[in-house]
Amino acid sequence: MVNAGKGRLFKRADGKYLIYLPLDLATDSMFPFQTETSVRVKVSFKTGKKRLVIEPLEE
């Protein structure tokens, strides 16, 4: 089971940001996002904390 890994945060030329996750993390059976295409997510952080929270967007 892989529940941690090193990824990257990139800023594209058009100003958008992308987060890359390691393949072994994203394909682990316990990974919380199971999808073959894309999934909408809510991204948040708390001021003063160096953590980014990503969770499924409830529609």
BELPE-V317802 format. One record per residue. N is the residue number from 1. PHI is phi in whole degrees, 0 to 359 (NA if undefined). PSI is psi as a letter, one per 30 degrees, with the letter a starting at -180 (999 if undefined). D_FIRST is the distance of its C-alpha to the first C-alpha in Angstrom with 1 decimal. Layout:
N_PHI_PSI_D_FIRST, N_PHI_PSI_D_FIRST
This chain:
1_NA_k_0.0, 2_246_j_3.8, 3_239_g_6.4, 4_205_l_9.3, 5_190_l_11.4, 6_256_k_15.1, 7_241_a_17.0, 8_217_k_20.8, 9_247_k_23.4, 10_241_k_26.5, 11_254_k_29.9, 12_280_l_31.5, 13_297_f_35.2, 14_274_g_35.9, 15_93_f_34.6, 16_278_l_31.4, 17_248_k_28.1, 18_234_k_24.8, 19_246_k_21.3, 20_259_k_19.1, 21_249_k_15.3, 22_297_k_13.3, 23_300_e_12.6, 24_294_f_9.0, 25_287_e_8.5, 26_291_f_11.0, 27_260_g_10.0, 28_295_k_6.5, 29_297_f_7.8, 30_265_f_7.6, 31_300_k_9.4, 32_288_f_12.8, 33_243_j_15.1, 34_256_j_15.3, 35_204_l_18.3, 36_259_f_20.0, 37_240_d_22.6, 38_214_l_22.6, 39_218_k_22.3, 40_283_k_24.6, 41_228_l_23.1, 42_258_k_24.8, 43_243_k_24.4, 44_215_l_25.9, 45_207_l_26.4, 46_253_k_28.5, 47_303_k_31.4, 48_88_f_31.0, 49_255_k_27.2, 50_261_h_25.1, 51_225_k_22.3, 52_243_k_21.9, 53_253_k_20.8, 54_240_k_19.9, 55_220_l_20.0, 56_301_k_21.2, 57_277_j_25.0, 58_275_j_26.7, 59_264_999_29.8
